[in-house]
Amino acid sequence: MDFFRTQLSLCGLSVDEAAQFLAVERRRVRAWARNIAPVPTHVLRRLSALYSEQEDVADEIVQRWEEAGRPAEFKFAVSATDEEARGLGWPSVSAQMIPAAIAQTVIAPVRIECVPLGVPAERADVPDLADVA
């Protein structure tokens, strides 16, 4: 796997999601992912900025977990759809959930559960990190 595909994977983006996020044609992202065309520096910077933002949200998850008394299980709310995630500044739901995976590496073996925003019965006492973007 090359650097560009690794960045896509780390950011939780599919080719289609990356194309929409980067505002380029899908075929261009496929060409970059297959090493057929060079990846412009500004594209790599944009993906790096997204990952940096995801790390910041992961830090926020860890902080809120600590403030909650370090429970063995921790939930937080995320968007239910990609459209909802984009409305909150995330490229997709999967990109919005990457911070949970990053945070998991810090607070393991704590179980982190992402709860969709549209599930009110599950929302009791669930920190809302969906708007942190």
DSSP file (Angstrom, degrees, kcal/mol; ACC not computed):
  #  RESIDUE AA STRUCTURE BP1 BP2  ACC     N-H-->O    O-->H-N    N-H-->O    O-->H-N    TCO  KAPPA ALPHA  PHI   PSI    X-CA   Y-CA   Z-CA
    1    1 A M              0   0    0      0, 0.0     2,-0.1     0, 0.0    32,-0.0   0.000 360.0 360.0 360.0 138.4    0.0    0.0    0.0
    2    2 A D     >  -     0   0    0     31,-0.2     4,-2.3     1,-0.1     5,-0.2  -0.363 360.0 -93.9 -94.9 177.0    1.3    3.4   -0.9
    3    3 A F  H  > S+     0   0    0      1,-0.2     4,-2.6     2,-0.2     5,-0.2   0.899 120.7  49.4 -58.6 -47.2    1.2    6.7    1.1
    4    4 A F  H  > S+     0   0    0      1,-0.2     4,-2.4     2,-0.2    -1,-0.2   0.940 113.3  45.3 -62.6 -48.4   -2.0    8.1   -0.6
    5    5 A R  H  > S+     0   0    0      1,-0.2     4,-2.4     2,-0.2    -1,-0.2   0.866 112.2  53.2 -64.2 -34.3   -4.0    4.9   -0.1
    6    6 A T  H  X S+     0   0    0     -4,-2.3     4,-3.0     2,-0.2    -1,-0.2   0.919 107.9  50.6 -65.2 -42.5   -2.7    4.7    3.5
    7    7 A Q  H  X S+     0   0    0     -4,-2.6     4,-2.2     2,-0.2    -2,-0.2   0.925 110.0  50.0 -60.4 -44.0   -3.9    8.2    4.1
    8    8 A L  H  X>S+     0   0    0     -4,-2.4     5,-2.8     1,-0.2     4,-0.7   0.936 113.1  46.8 -58.7 -45.8   -7.3    7.4    2.7
    9    9 A S  H ><5S+     0   0    0     -4,-2.4     3,-1.1     1,-0.2    -2,-0.2   0.933 111.4  49.7 -62.9 -47.8   -7.5    4.4    5.0
   10   10 A L  H 3<5S+     0   0    0     -4,-3.0    -1,-0.2     1,-0.3    -2,-0.2   0.845 112.6  48.5 -60.7 -34.3   -6.3    6.2    8.1
   11   11 A C  H 3<5S-     0   0    0     -4,-2.2    -1,-0.3    -5,-0.2    87,-0.2   0.555 113.6-119.3 -83.1  -8.2   -8.9    8.9    7.4
   12   12 A G  T <<5 +     0   0    0     -3,-1.1     2,-0.4    -4,-0.7    83,-0.2   0.811  63.3 145.4  76.3  29.9  -11.7    6.4    6.9
   13   13 A L      < -     0   0    0     -5,-2.8    -1,-0.2    -6,-0.2     2,-0.1  -0.858  38.9-152.3-109.4 134.9  -12.4    7.4    3.4
   14   14 A S     >  -     0   0    0     -2,-0.4     4,-2.7     1,-0.1     5,-0.2  -0.396  41.2 -98.3 -82.9 173.4  -13.4    5.3    0.4
   15   15 A V  H  > S+     0   0    0      2,-0.2     4,-2.5     1,-0.2     5,-0.2   0.930 126.5  47.8 -59.5 -45.4  -12.5    6.5   -3.1
   16   16 A D  H  > S+     0   0    0      2,-0.2     4,-2.1     1,-0.2    -1,-0.2   0.922 113.2  46.9 -63.0 -44.3  -16.0    7.9   -3.6
   17   17 A E  H  > S+     0   0    0      1,-0.2     4,-2.8     2,-0.2    -1,-0.2   0.889 112.3  50.7 -65.3 -38.6  -15.9    9.7   -0.2
   18   18 A A  H  X S+     0   0    0     -4,-2.7     4,-3.0     2,-0.2    -2,-0.2   0.912 108.2  52.6 -64.5 -42.1  -12.4   11.1   -1.0
   19   19 A A  H  X>S+     0   0    0     -4,-2.5     5,-2.2    -5,-0.2     4,-0.8   0.922 113.3  43.2 -59.9 -44.2  -13.5   12.4   -4.3
   20   20 A Q  H ><5S+     0   0    0     -4,-2.1     3,-0.6     3,-0.2    -2,-0.2   0.936 115.6  48.4 -67.8 -45.2  -16.4   14.2   -2.8
   21   21 A F  H 3<5S+     0   0    0     -4,-2.8    -2,-0.2     1,-0.2    -1,-0.2   0.889 118.2  40.2 -60.9 -41.3  -14.3   15.5    0.1
   22   22 A L  H 3<5S-     0   0    0     -4,-3.0    -1,-0.2    -5,-0.2    -2,-0.2   0.502 107.1-127.1 -87.9  -4.9  -11.5   16.7   -2.2
   23   23 A A  T <<5 +     0   0    0     -4,-0.8     2,-0.3    -3,-0.6    -3,-0.2   0.916  68.1 119.8  57.3  47.9  -14.0   18.0   -4.8
   24   24 A V  S   <S-     0   0    0     -5,-2.2    -1,-0.2    -6,-0.2    -2,-0.1  -0.869  71.8 -81.3-132.1 167.6  -12.4   16.0   -7.6
   25   25 A E    >>  -     0   0    0     -2,-0.3     4,-1.5     1,-0.1     3,-0.8  -0.403  35.4-123.6 -70.3 147.2  -13.6   13.4  -10.0
   26   26 A R  H 3> S+     0   0    0      1,-0.3     4,-2.5     2,-0.2     5,-0.2   0.867 110.9  58.7 -57.2 -39.3  -13.7    9.8   -8.7
   27   27 A R  H 3> S+     0   0    0      1,-0.2     4,-2.0     2,-0.2    -1,-0.3   0.822 102.1  54.6 -64.4 -29.8  -11.5    8.6  -11.6
   28   28 A R  H <> S+     0   0    0     -3,-0.8     4,-2.2     2,-0.2    -1,-0.2   0.922 108.5  47.5 -68.5 -43.8   -8.8   11.1  -10.5
   29   29 A V  H  X S+     0   0    0     -4,-1.5     4,-2.7     1,-0.2    -2,-0.2   0.910 111.2  52.0 -63.3 -41.4   -8.8    9.6   -7.0
   30   30 A R  H  X S+     0   0    0     -4,-2.5     4,-1.7     1,-0.2    -1,-0.2   0.906 108.5  51.3 -60.3 -41.1   -8.6    6.1   -8.4
   31   31 A A  H  <>S+     0   0    0     -4,-2.0     5,-2.8     2,-0.2     6,-1.1   0.903 111.7  46.6 -64.2 -41.0   -5.6    7.1  -10.6
   32   32 A W  H ><5S+     0   0    0     -4,-2.2     3,-1.3     1,-0.2    -2,-0.2   0.921 111.5  51.5 -64.6 -43.1   -3.9    8.5   -7.5
   33   33 A A  H 3<5S+     0   0    0     -4,-2.7   -31,-0.2     1,-0.3    -1,-0.2   0.785 112.5  46.0 -66.3 -26.8   -4.7    5.4   -5.5
   34   34 A R  T 3<5S-     0   0    0     -4,-1.7    -1,-0.3    -5,-0.2    -2,-0.2   0.330 112.8-117.5 -96.2   6.7   -3.3    3.2   -8.3
   35   35 A N  T < 5S+     0   0    0     -3,-1.3    -3,-0.2     2,-0.2    -2,-0.1   0.791  80.0 124.7  60.6  30.0   -0.1    5.3   -8.7
   36   36 A I  S   <S+     0   0    0     -5,-2.8    -4,-0.2     1,-0.2    -5,-0.1   0.777  76.3  24.8 -84.9 -30.2   -1.1    6.1  -12.2
   37   37 A A  S    S-     0   0    0     -6,-1.1    -1,-0.2    -9,-0.1    -2,-0.2  -0.969  92.4-101.9-133.8 148.1   -0.9    9.8  -11.6
   38   38 A P        -     0   0    0      0, 0.0    -6,-0.1     0, 0.0    -7,-0.0  -0.428  35.7-120.6 -69.6 144.4    1.0   11.8   -9.0
   39   39 A V        -     0   0    0     -7,-0.1     5,-0.1    -2,-0.1   -10,-0.0  -0.755  29.7-118.6 -86.5 122.6   -0.9   13.1   -6.0
   40   40 A P    >>  -     0   0    0      0, 0.0     4,-1.7     0, 0.0     3,-0.8  -0.283  17.4-123.0 -60.3 145.1   -0.8   16.9   -5.8
   41   41 A T  H 3> S+     0   0    0      1,-0.3     4,-2.4     2,-0.2     5,-0.2   0.864 110.5  58.8 -57.7 -39.4    0.7   18.2   -2.6
   42   42 A H  H 3> S+     0   0    0      1,-0.2     4,-1.9     2,-0.2    -1,-0.3   0.823 104.1  52.4 -64.2 -29.0   -2.4   20.2   -1.7
   43   43 A V  H <> S+     0   0    0     -3,-0.8     4,-2.2     2,-0.2    -1,-0.2   0.927 109.5  47.7 -70.3 -45.3   -4.4   16.9   -1.7
   44   44 A L  H  X S+     0   0    0     -4,-1.7     4,-2.2     1,-0.2    -2,-0.2   0.880 112.1  51.0 -62.1 -37.7   -1.9   15.2    0.7
   45   45 A R  H  X S+     0   0    0     -4,-2.4     4,-2.4     2,-0.2    -1,-0.2   0.893 108.2  51.9 -66.2 -39.5   -2.0   18.3    2.9
   46   46 A R  H  X S+     0   0    0     -4,-1.9     4,-1.9     2,-0.2    -2,-0.2   0.908 111.6  46.2 -64.7 -41.3   -5.9   18.2    3.0
   47   47 A L  H  X S+     0   0    0     -4,-2.2     4,-2.4     2,-0.2    -1,-0.2   0.894 111.9  51.4 -67.9 -39.2   -5.9   14.6    4.0
   48   48 A S  H  X S+     0   0    0     -4,-2.2     4,-2.3     1,-0.2    -2,-0.2   0.890 109.0  51.4 -63.0 -38.8   -3.2   15.3    6.7
   49   49 A A  H  X S+     0   0    0     -4,-2.4     4,-2.2     2,-0.2    -1,-0.2   0.891 108.6  51.4 -65.6 -39.3   -5.3   18.1    8.0
   50   50 A L  H  X S+     0   0    0     -4,-1.9     4,-2.4     2,-0.2    -2,-0.2   0.939 110.9  47.7 -62.0 -46.5   -8.3   15.8    8.2
   51   51 A Y  H  X S+     0   0    0     -4,-2.4     4,-2.3     1,-0.2    -2,-0.2   0.887 109.6  52.9 -63.9 -37.7   -6.3   13.3   10.2
   52   52 A S  H  X S+     0   0    0     -4,-2.3     4,-2.0     2,-0.2    -1,-0.2   0.906 109.3  49.6 -61.3 -41.6   -5.0   16.0   12.5
   53   53 A E  H  X S+     0   0    0     -4,-2.2     4,-2.1     1,-0.2    -2,-0.2   0.893 109.0  52.3 -63.7 -40.6   -8.6   17.0   13.1
   54   54 A Q  H  X S+     0   0    0     -4,-2.4     4,-2.2     1,-0.2    -2,-0.2   0.889 107.7  51.7 -64.0 -38.6   -9.5   13.4   13.8
   55   55 A E  H  X S+     0   0    0     -4,-2.3     4,-2.2     2,-0.2    -1,-0.2   0.891 107.5  53.1 -63.5 -39.2   -6.7   13.2   16.3
   56   56 A D  H  X S+     0   0    0     -4,-2.0     4,-1.7     1,-0.2    -2,-0.2   0.908 109.9  47.0 -62.5 -41.7   -8.0   16.3   18.1
   57   57 A V  H  X S+     0   0    0     -4,-2.1     4,-2.3     2,-0.2    -1,-0.2   0.880 108.6  55.6 -68.5 -36.9  -11.4   14.8   18.4
   58   58 A A  H  X S+     0   0    0     -4,-2.2     4,-2.4     1,-0.2    -2,-0.2   0.913 106.3  51.5 -59.3 -41.7   -9.8   11.6   19.7
   59   59 A D  H  X S+     0   0    0     -4,-2.2     4,-2.4     1,-0.2    -1,-0.2   0.889 108.4  51.7 -60.5 -39.1   -8.2   13.7   22.4
   60   60 A E  H  X S+     0   0    0     -4,-1.7     4,-2.6     2,-0.2    -2,-0.2   0.883 107.8  51.9 -65.3 -39.1  -11.6   15.2   23.2
   61   61 A I  H  X S+     0   0    0     -4,-2.3     4,-2.4     2,-0.2    -2,-0.2   0.943 111.0  47.3 -61.7 -47.5  -13.0   11.6   23.6
   62   62 A V  H  X S+     0   0    0     -4,-2.4     4,-2.4     1,-0.2    -2,-0.2   0.912 112.1  50.5 -60.9 -43.0  -10.3   10.7   26.0
   63   63 A Q  H  X S+     0   0    0     -4,-2.4     4,-2.5     1,-0.2    -1,-0.2   0.925 111.8  46.5 -61.6 -45.4  -10.8   13.9   27.9
   64   64 A R  H  X S+     0   0    0     -4,-2.6     4,-1.5     2,-0.2    -1,-0.2   0.859 110.6  53.6 -67.6 -33.7  -14.5   13.3   28.2
   65   65 A W  H  <>S+     0   0    0     -4,-2.4     5,-2.3     2,-0.2    -1,-0.2   0.918 110.6  46.8 -63.4 -43.9  -13.9    9.7   29.2
   66   66 A E  H ><5S+     0   0    0     -4,-2.4     3,-1.6     1,-0.2    -2,-0.2   0.910 110.7  51.8 -64.3 -42.1  -11.6   10.9   32.0
   67   67 A E  H 3<5S+     0   0    0     -4,-2.5    -1,-0.2     1,-0.3    -2,-0.2   0.791 104.1  58.9 -64.3 -27.7  -14.2   13.5   33.1
   68   68 A A  T 3<5S-     0   0    0     -4,-1.5    -1,-0.3    -5,-0.2    -2,-0.2   0.417 128.5 -97.4 -81.8   1.8  -16.8   10.7   33.2
   69   69 A G  T < 5 -     0   0    0     -3,-1.6    -3,-0.2     1,-0.1    -2,-0.1   0.693  59.7 -77.8  91.4  20.2  -14.7    8.9   35.8
   70   70 A R      < -     0   0    0     -5,-2.3    -4,-0.1    -6,-0.1    -1,-0.1   0.932  65.0-164.5  56.4  54.3  -13.0    6.4   33.4
   71   71 A P        -     0   0    0      0, 0.0    -1,-0.1     0, 0.0    -2,-0.1  -0.240  28.6-119.8 -67.7 160.4  -15.8    4.0   33.0
   72   72 A A  S    S+     0   0    0     38,-0.1    39,-2.2     1,-0.1     2,-0.4   0.702 102.3  38.2 -72.7 -19.7  -15.3    0.5   31.5
   73   73 A E  E    S-a  111   0A   0     37,-0.2     2,-0.4     2,-0.0    39,-0.2  -0.992  70.8-175.2-132.7 140.1  -17.7    1.4   28.7
   74   74 A F  E     -a  112   0A   0     37,-3.0    39,-2.9    -2,-0.4     2,-0.3  -0.997   2.8-167.9-141.4 132.7  -18.0    4.7   26.9
   75   75 A K  E     +a  113   0A   0     -2,-0.4     2,-0.3    50,-0.2    39,-0.2  -0.877   5.5 178.9-117.8 149.6  -20.5    5.9   24.3
   76   76 A F  E     -a  114   0A   0     37,-2.2    39,-2.8    -2,-0.3     2,-0.3  -0.990  29.2-109.4-147.4 154.7  -20.6    8.9   22.1
   77   77 A A  E     +ab 115 128A   0     50,-2.3    52,-0.7    -2,-0.3     2,-0.3  -0.567  34.6 173.0 -87.1 139.8  -22.9   10.2   19.4
   78   78 A V  E     -a  116   0A   0     37,-2.2    39,-2.6    -2,-0.3    40,-0.2  -0.871  41.7 -75.9-133.6 169.0  -22.1   10.3   15.7
   79   79 A S        -     0   0    0     -2,-0.3     3,-0.1    37,-0.2    -1,-0.0  -0.291  28.0-144.7 -64.4 150.1  -24.1   11.0   12.6
   80   80 A A  S    S+     0   0    0     36,-0.1     2,-0.3     1,-0.1    -1,-0.1   0.707  81.6  28.6 -87.2 -23.1  -26.5    8.4   11.3
   81   81 A T  S  > S-     0   0    0      1,-0.1     4,-2.3    12,-0.0     5,-0.1  -0.923  78.1-117.1-136.4 159.5  -25.8    9.2    7.6
   82   82 A D  H  > S+     0   0    0     -2,-0.3     4,-2.9     1,-0.2     5,-0.2   0.880 116.7  56.1 -61.9 -37.0  -23.0   10.6    5.4
   83   83 A E  H  > S+     0   0    0      1,-0.2     4,-1.9     2,-0.2    -1,-0.2   0.923 108.5  46.3 -61.7 -43.6  -25.3   13.5    4.6
   84   84 A E  H  > S+     0   0    0      2,-0.2     4,-0.8     1,-0.2    -1,-0.2   0.906 112.2  51.4 -64.3 -41.8  -25.7   14.3    8.2
   85   85 A A  H ><>S+     0   0    0     -4,-2.3     5,-2.7     1,-0.2     3,-0.9   0.921 109.0  50.4 -61.3 -44.7  -21.9   13.9    8.8
   86   86 A R  H ><5S+     0   0    0     -4,-2.9     3,-1.6     1,-0.3    -1,-0.2   0.871 104.5  58.2 -62.6 -35.8  -21.2   16.3    5.9
   87   87 A G  H 3<5S+     0   0    0     -4,-1.9    -1,-0.3     1,-0.3    -2,-0.2   0.746 107.1  48.7 -63.7 -22.7  -23.6   18.8    7.4
   88   88 A L  T <<5S-     0   0    0     -3,-0.9    -1,-0.3    -4,-0.8    -2,-0.2   0.334 129.5 -95.8 -98.7   5.3  -21.4   18.7   10.5
   89   89 A G  T < 5S+     0   0    0     -3,-1.6    -3,-0.2     1,-0.3    -2,-0.1   0.501  87.0 120.6  96.9   4.1  -18.2   19.2    8.6
   90   90 A W      < -     0   0    0     -5,-2.7    -1,-0.3    -6,-0.2    -2,-0.2  -0.766  63.2-135.1 -98.9 147.8  -17.1   15.6    8.3
   91   91 A P  S    S-     0   0    0      0, 0.0     2,-0.3     0, 0.0    -5,-0.2   0.799  81.7 -19.1 -70.2 -27.1  -16.6   13.9    4.9
   92   92 A S     >  -     0   0    0     -7,-0.2     4,-1.8     1,-0.1     5,-0.1  -0.975  67.3 -97.1-167.0 168.7  -18.5   10.8    5.9
   93   93 A V  H  > S+     0   0    0     -2,-0.3     4,-1.6     2,-0.2     5,-0.2   0.910 122.4  54.5 -63.2 -41.8  -19.7    8.8    8.9
   94   94 A S  H  > S+     0   0    0      1,-0.2     4,-0.8     2,-0.2    -1,-0.2   0.901 108.5  48.1 -62.2 -39.3  -16.7    6.5    8.7
   95   95 A A  H  4 S+     0   0    0      1,-0.2     3,-0.4   -83,-0.2    -1,-0.2   0.860 110.0  53.2 -66.4 -34.4  -14.4    9.5    8.8
   96   96 A Q  H  < S+     0   0    0     -4,-1.8    -1,-0.2     1,-0.2    -2,-0.2   0.781 108.1  51.2 -70.1 -26.4  -16.3   10.9   11.8
   97   97 A M  H >X S+     0   0    0     -4,-1.6     3,-1.1     1,-0.2     4,-1.1   0.617  85.0  86.6 -87.3 -13.4  -15.9    7.5   13.6
   98   98 A I  H 3X S+     0   0    0     -4,-0.8     4,-2.3    -3,-0.4     3,-0.4   0.869  80.0  63.2 -56.4 -38.8  -12.1    7.4   13.1
   99   99 A P  H 3> S+     0   0    0      0, 0.0     4,-3.0     0, 0.0    -1,-0.3   0.858  98.6  56.0 -56.1 -32.8  -11.5    9.4   16.3
  100  100 A A  H <> S+     0   0    0     -3,-1.1     4,-2.2    -4,-0.2    -2,-0.2   0.906 107.4  48.5 -64.3 -39.9  -13.1    6.6   18.3
  101  101 A A  H  X S+     0   0    0     -4,-1.1     4,-1.0    -3,-0.4    -1,-0.2   0.896 113.0  47.5 -66.0 -39.8  -10.6    4.1   16.9
  102  102 A I  H >X S+     0   0    0     -4,-2.3     3,-0.7     1,-0.2     4,-0.6   0.942 113.0  48.1 -65.4 -46.7   -7.7    6.5   17.7
  103  103 A A  H >X S+     0   0    0     -4,-3.0     4,-2.3     1,-0.2     3,-1.3   0.863 102.7  64.0 -61.7 -35.9   -9.0    7.0   21.2
  104  104 A Q  H 3X S+     0   0    0     -4,-2.2     4,-1.1     1,-0.3    -1,-0.2   0.841  96.1  57.5 -58.1 -34.1   -9.4    3.3   21.7
  105  105 A T  H << S+     0   0    0     -4,-1.0    -1,-0.3    -3,-0.7    -2,-0.2   0.762 111.3  43.5 -68.5 -23.2   -5.6    2.9   21.3
  106  106 A V  H << S+     0   0    0     -3,-1.3    -2,-0.2    -4,-0.6    -1,-0.2   0.862 123.5  31.3 -88.1 -40.4   -5.2    5.2   24.3
  107  107 A I  H >< S+     0   0    0     -4,-2.3     3,-2.2     3,-0.1    -2,-0.2   0.249  91.6 173.6-109.2  13.3   -7.9    4.0   26.7
  108  108 A A  T 3<  +     0   0    0     -4,-1.1     3,-0.1     1,-0.3    -3,-0.0  -0.301  59.4  38.5 -55.7 143.3   -8.0    0.2   25.8
  109  109 A P  T 3  S+     0   0    0      0, 0.0    -1,-0.3     0, 0.0    -4,-0.1  -0.892  93.2 107.4 -93.0  21.0   -9.4   -2.1   27.1
  110  110 A V  S <  S-     0   0    0     -3,-2.2     2,-0.6    -6,-0.1   -37,-0.2  -0.347  72.3-124.8 -59.0 137.5  -12.3    0.4   27.5
  111  111 A R  E     -a   73   0A   0    -39,-2.2   -37,-3.0    -3,-0.1     2,-0.5  -0.778  23.8-161.8 -88.9 121.9  -15.1   -0.4   25.1
  112  112 A I  E     -a   74   0A   0     -2,-0.6     2,-0.5   -39,-0.2   -37,-0.2  -0.911   6.3-169.1-105.5 127.8  -16.0    2.7   23.0
  113  113 A E  E     -a   75   0A   0    -39,-2.9   -37,-2.2    -2,-0.5     2,-0.6  -0.966  13.8-145.9-119.9 130.8  -19.4    2.6   21.3
  114  114 A C  E     -a   76   0A   0     -2,-0.5   -37,-0.2   -39,-0.2   -39,-0.1  -0.847  16.8-161.3 -93.9 124.4  -20.6    5.0   18.6
  115  115 A V  E     -a   77   0A   0    -39,-2.8   -37,-2.2    -2,-0.6     4,-0.0  -0.919  21.9-115.8-109.3 126.1  -24.3    5.7   18.9
  116  116 A P  E >   -a   78   0A   0      0, 0.0     3,-1.6     0, 0.0   -37,-0.2  -0.307  19.2-128.1 -60.0 140.2  -26.2    7.2   15.9
  117  117 A L  T 3  S+     0   0    0    -39,-2.6   -38,-0.1     1,-0.3     6,-0.1   0.815 105.1  62.9 -56.7 -32.0  -27.6   10.7   16.6
  118  118 A G  T 3  S+     0   0    0    -40,-0.2    -1,-0.3     1,-0.1   -39,-0.1   0.248  80.9  86.9 -82.7  14.3  -31.0    9.5   15.4
  119  119 A V    X   +     0   0    0     -3,-1.6     3,-1.1     1,-0.2     4,-0.4  -0.756  51.9 177.0-115.2  84.0  -31.5    6.9   18.1
  120  120 A P  G >  S+     0   0    0      0, 0.0     3,-1.4     0, 0.0     4,-0.3   0.833  75.6  59.0 -60.7 -36.0  -33.0    8.8   21.0
  121  121 A A  G 3  S+     0   0    0      1,-0.3     3,-0.4     2,-0.2    -2,-0.0   0.811 109.2  46.0 -63.2 -28.8  -33.5    5.8   23.3
  122  122 A E  G <  S+     0   0    0     -3,-1.1    -1,-0.3     1,-0.2    -7,-0.0   0.479  95.0  80.7 -88.9  -4.3  -29.7    5.2   23.2
  123  123 A R    X   +     0   0    0     -3,-1.4     3,-2.0    -4,-0.4    -1,-0.2   0.562  54.5 124.9 -86.2  -8.1  -28.8    8.8   23.7
  124  124 A A  T 3  S-     0   0    0     -3,-0.4    -3,-0.0    -4,-0.3     0, 0.0  -0.310  92.5  -9.5 -57.9 125.7  -29.2    9.0   27.5
  125  125 A D  T 3  S+     0   0    0      1,-0.2    -1,-0.3    -2,-0.1   -50,-0.2   0.780  96.7 143.3  57.6  31.0  -25.9   10.2   29.0
  126  126 A V    <   -     0   0    0     -3,-2.0    -1,-0.2   -52,-0.1   -50,-0.2  -0.899  52.4-125.9-102.9 116.5  -24.1   10.0   25.7
  127  127 A P        -     0   0    0      0, 0.0   -50,-2.3     0, 0.0     2,-1.0  -0.360  21.3-132.0 -58.8 137.1  -21.6   12.7   25.0
  128  128 A D  B     +b   77   0A   0    -52,-0.2     3,-0.3     1,-0.2   -50,-0.1  -0.795  42.7 155.0 -98.3  98.5  -22.3   14.4   21.7
  129  129 A L    >   +     0   0    0     -2,-1.0     3,-1.7   -52,-0.7    -1,-0.2   0.329  46.9 101.1 -99.9   5.4  -19.1   14.7   19.8
  130  130 A A  T 3  S+     0   0    0      1,-0.3    -1,-0.2   -53,-0.2   -51,-0.1   0.821  81.8  49.7 -61.3 -30.6  -20.9   14.8   16.5
  131  131 A D  T 3  S+     0   0    0     -3,-0.3     2,-1.2     1,-0.1    -1,-0.3   0.447  84.0 101.2 -90.2   1.5  -20.5   18.6   16.2
  132  132 A V    <         0   0    0     -3,-1.7   -75,-0.1     1,-0.2    -1,-0.1  -0.739 360.0 360.0 -86.8 100.1  -16.8   18.5   17.0
  133  133 A A              0   0    0     -2,-1.2    -1,-0.2   -77,-0.0   -80,-0.1   0.304 360.0 360.0-146.5 360.0  -15.2   18.9   13.6
